Amino acid sequence: MTALQDRTTVVTLIDEAVAAGAGFCRACTTAGIDRRTYRRWLDRDTGEVRIDARPDTPRERPSQALCVFRRIVTNDSDAT
């Protein structure tokens, strides 16, 4: 995951390179990101850099996850 400050820096550098005459794809490649990543990082309506929402996204518990009781039993049996 990329911090918001790092995203903002990369987007600013790419924008400056393009304004100076560099190609958009070349600037993205030089910065080490894909052009689709650049577009995903920017909000289309405001033009601002978006935060990474993945850590805050609610997720369901995996079906293969052990229940609390099974974890306790498994940890106790590992200790002996």
Secondary structure, DSSP 8 states (H G I E B T S, - for coil): ---HHHHHHHHHHHHHHHHTT--HHHHHHHHTS-HHHHHHHB-TTT--B----GGG------TT---HHHHHHHHHHHH-
